[in-house]
Amino acid sequence: MDIKVQITSIGDEKVVAIPQEALDSLGWSEGTKLCLRFDHTGIDIFRPPENDEDDFHRQLLIARKAMRKYHVALRELGKT
């Protein structure tokens, strides 16, 4: 699901508002603790994994980064 959001200011901070529909679908609410990981390709916002899920989430984040980096090649491969 793609949802477009805009960066705005609150005081000295820059913020992005997450629509309620997206929060509901993820099971997140006000007060949910989240992790933010970013690099030159984009931002990942996610709930911190449980200890037994650390390896799975680490692998998932690596895969997401690769998919963002090679999205053009993957789209072309998907056409065949």
Backbone hydrogen bonds in HBPLUS format (Angstrom, degrees):
<---DONOR---> <-ACCEPTOR-->    atom                        ^
c    i                          cat <-CA-CA->   ^        H-A-AA   ^      H-
h    n   atom  resd res      DA  || num        DHA   H-A  angle D-A-AA Bond
n    s   type  num  typ     dist DA aas  dist angle  dist       angle   num
A0008-THR N   A0015-VAL O   2.87 MM   7  5.37 164.4  1.89 155.5 160.6     1
A0015-VAL N   A0008-THR O   2.75 MM   7  5.37 161.6  1.78 149.3 155.7     2
A0010-ILE N   A0013-GLU O   2.94 MM   3  5.37 161.7  1.97 149.6 154.4     3
A0013-GLU N   A0010-ILE O   3.11 MM   3  5.37 152.4  2.19 132.5 129.5     4
A0022-ALA N   A0019-PRO O   3.02 MM   3  5.49 124.6  2.34 109.7 122.3     5
A0023-LEU N   A0019-PRO O   3.15 MM   4  6.57 160.1  2.19 151.6 157.5     6
A0024-ASP N   A0020-GLN O   2.79 MM   4  6.00 163.8  1.81 159.6 163.7     7
A0025-SER N   A0021-GLU O   3.07 MM   4  6.25 157.0  2.12 142.4 148.3     8
A0026-LEU N   A0022-ALA O   3.14 MM   4  6.35 138.6  2.32 142.5 153.0     9
A0026-LEU N   A0023-LEU O   3.20 MM   3  5.21 130.0  2.46  95.4 108.4    10
A0027-GLY N   A0023-LEU O   2.93 MM   4  6.00 119.3  2.31 140.2 156.5    11
A0028-TRP N   A0023-LEU O   2.92 MM   5  4.93 152.4  2.00 149.4 147.9    12
A0027-GLY N   A0024-ASP O   3.17 MM   3  5.01 143.1  2.31  94.7 105.5    13
A0032-THR N   A0029-SER O   2.98 MM   3  5.64 160.1  2.02 145.0 144.9    14
A0035-CYS N   A0046-PHE O   2.63 MM  11  5.30 168.0  1.64 165.8 170.0    15
A0046-PHE N   A0035-CYS O   2.99 MM  11  5.30 159.8  2.03 145.9 152.5    16
A0037-ARG N   A0044-ASP O   2.91 MM   7  5.17 165.4  1.93 154.1 158.7    17
A0044-ASP N   A0037-ARG O   2.74 MM   7  5.17 164.8  1.76 164.4 169.1    18
A0039-ASP N   A0042-GLY O   3.12 MM   3  5.75 155.3  2.18 159.6 166.9    19
A0042-GLY N   A0039-ASP O   3.38 MM   3  5.75 149.4  2.48 109.0 116.2    20
A0053-GLU N   A0050-GLU O   2.93 MM   3  5.26 152.7  2.00 113.5 122.5    21
A0054-ASP N   A0051-ASN O   3.45 MM   3  5.42 169.3  2.46 103.7 106.7    22
A0057-HIS N   A0053-GLU O   3.03 MM   4  6.22 171.7  2.04 167.4 169.1    23
A0058-ARG N   A0054-ASP O   2.93 MM   4  6.08 152.9  2.00 149.4 157.6    24
A0059-GLN N   A0055-ASP O   3.00 MM   4  6.21 161.2  2.03 150.5 154.9    25
A0060-LEU N   A0056-PHE O   2.91 MM   4  6.15 153.4  1.98 148.2 156.4    26
A0061-LEU N   A0057-HIS O   2.95 MM   4  6.12 158.3  2.00 147.7 152.3    27
A0062-ILE N   A0058-ARG O   3.11 MM   4  6.37 154.7  2.17 145.8 152.5    28
A0063-ALA N   A0059-GLN O   2.97 MM   4  6.22 158.0  2.02 148.2 154.2    29
A0064-ARG N   A0060-LEU O   2.92 MM   4  6.18 158.1  1.97 150.1 156.0    30
A0065-LYS N   A0061-LEU O   3.03 MM   4  6.21 157.8  2.08 145.5 151.1    31
A0066-ALA N   A0062-ILE O   3.03 MM   4  6.30 158.7  2.08 148.6 154.1    32
A0067-MET N   A0063-ALA O   2.87 MM   4  6.11 156.5  1.93 151.2 158.0    33
A0068-ARG N   A0064-ARG O   2.95 MM   4  6.21 152.9  2.03 148.4 155.0    34
A0069-LYS N   A0065-LYS O   2.98 MM   4  6.19 160.5  2.02 147.3 153.0    35
A0070-TYR N   A0066-ALA O   2.89 MM   4  6.00 157.9  1.94 152.0 157.2    36
A0074-LEU N   A0070-TYR O   2.94 MM   4  6.15 164.8  1.97 160.5 165.6    37
A0075-ARG N   A0071-HIS O   2.93 MM   4  6.00 150.5  2.02 141.1 148.6    38
A0076-GLU N   A0072-VAL O   3.06 MM   4  6.32 158.9  2.11 149.6 154.8    39
A0077-LEU N   A0073-ALA O   2.93 MM   4  6.18 158.8  1.97 150.7 156.7    40
A0078-GLY N   A0074-LEU O   2.97 MM   4  6.10 142.9  2.11 139.1 149.0    41
A0079-LYS N   A0076-GLU O   3.15 MM   3  5.34 149.4  2.24 102.5 111.4    42
A0080-THR N   A0077-LEU O   3.32 MM   3  5.79 155.9  2.38 109.1 115.3    43
